[in-house]
Structures are given as C-alpha cells and as structure tokens.
C-alpha cells in the first residue's frame, strides 16, 4: 500500500529542508525569495500542512531544482 497523506507531507517537507540546507539558505531567505511567509515554510518543512502545487512550484524555483526533485524520497 502507498504512503498516507501525512507521510507524504513529512517526506516532501524533509526533502525541501534538505535541499534548502544544501543551498545554504535559511527559512527566512527561502520565504522571502519565494514569496511565502516563513512560518508557512516552516510548517511545510515539518510536514504539518498539505501545501498547494503553486507553493511547491515557487519553492522549487527558488531552490533552483525541478519540482520532481522535491518528490524524491
């Protein structure tokens, strides 16, 4: 059986954090450059929310990675 919604949110959030840290960005810097509130970025990284496709697109653009890279787990 596949992953639950909560498991997917946690995996995606963890992957975003990993990429962000590899790029040397703070949550605040990622938030500012992607146009998303930093508390929202924090909640995404912690897997606490199921974010929109558009926000994932904005994050991937800011991190300069294809969206598919966010889903590699």
Buried (B, 14 or more C-beta within 10 A) or exposed (E): EEEEEEEBBBBBBBBBBBBBEEEEBEBEBBBBBBEBEBEBBBBBBEBBEEBEEEBBEBBBEBBEBEEEEBEEE
